[in-house]
Amino acid sequence: TDLRYPGEWYPAARSMQRKIIMHVGPTNSGKTYNALKRLEECDSGVYCGPLRLLALEIFERMNKKGKQCNLVTGEEQRIICDEAPLISSTVEMVNLKKRVKVAVVDEIQMIADKDRGWAWTQAVLGLQAEEIHLCGEPSIVPLVSEICANLNEEVEVRKYDRLSSLKILSHSLNSSFKNIRKGDCVVTFSRKNIFAVKKAIEQETKLKCAVIYGSLPPETRSEQAKLFNDANSGYDVLVASDAIGMGLNLNIRRVVFETLLKFNGIAMRPVSLSQIKQIAGRAGRFGTAYDVGEVTTLDHFDLKILHRAMKTSLPTVQHAGLQANVNVVEMFAYQFPDDSFSSLLSKFEDLAKVDGRYFLCNFNNQKRIADLIDELPMSIQERYQFVTAPANIKDPVVSKSLLQFATDFSDGAISPLDMHINLPSKAPKSMAELKNLEAYHRVILLYMWLSYRFPDIFNSSDSARQLKTTCEGLINESLRNMHFARKAPPRHKKENDILGFNETFPTKDLLFDRSTDPNLIPVSPADKMK
């Protein structure tokens, strides 16, 4: 459980003299563009992105330019050529055993993510690349500099400013969708509200809306983005969740926040400072008709919160995530032969020792999966593979399928996908039906993920790809006709929560407590009285 020296886990990387180049700046500043230009120039390299959508975009871009590039994600692999000089991958799938000239790691600030941060830490510490280009927010520079200094590695920081100006408007839309204009992106954080806002805008303005939200398949999000970006598609407005924060090129004239509250699975909470800045920064795009971006809110109530958020600097990232690999967990398990795997993970969390620059990413979802498959006979290595599968088992459809997949594996029985998936013949017409179809898509991706790890059991990968395409087509068709009544977000009774006001700190100049939530937006006593 001693995780205090993670740099020592990667002796091959430590034997190299690597150069770390940080490209930092706000959204639409060209930081990733410049890092990718260096990747294009090299004779061997890798791109590591946070989303399959981004990995796919770089894969397609490089091949269009005549640069042979393979795609490697958890669910999909497209091998153009075994000897292709470039690889585009999701950050979890990066090959740490291959030596390359250049590596580009995107959205490096996600090194602090409580669930996935370990993958960025692994890339920073373990990539065998002569040059490592890290792209992200300026708030990450001190932490990465400290980590690299500990490794005796050189760090160069390149700072970027926005290529287009961003204007925070002094007026809201006065709570009226009639004030929506072509090129607007309306941001809301409820999946149901996205369709409600779409319906309201289309009824009140006659403008047509594309939609993007997190549980949509990446391919569907990309298709909706293309419709919005195409001036001749007939789609004028985008209604979206925080899924637009990264991974899509969007021609947005103005970002309009429908609300600044988001349900976190337990209660309504303010949208984080980082999210507000990242989403707002999507307005205006260099080289398009909207070279000056604008940002405002639907309701006047939210406007002062937006203004304060945009004036507030992001807190410095303090810690990088770590995760124990399967070999460490296996050695730990030998000491507790009678414990369940979930109990082992809990004990590991309790006993783990980390350096002050790091934290142990949580095992919450892994422990849920471990409990789900606890009765099935598997080795520690096999069980570790299943508990780290990309499956949210809070979704009953996904949970049921994962248990069946694990049972088939444990029994040594071939598991054809069409035994578990029965897609409808027509596109969904209700929210429940659409949600179910999205869950089926996640099951298909889970099966594809398993097929790369246990191909003898999960041997229907060709069928899975066909079902995936069919499922995405049904979802696309459904999006054209889905409408719901809008539920108004809570307002004044939540004002203190949104502003980060904390009654236990009434004498502070900034009435908030970063120790409990570093992303809360500071508010002065004067603002509290308004």
Summary of the structure (lengths in Angstrom):
residues: 530
radius of gyration: 23.6
end to end distance: 51.2
largest distance: 67.0
contacts: 1749
relative contact order: 0.11
helix: 43%
strand: 17%
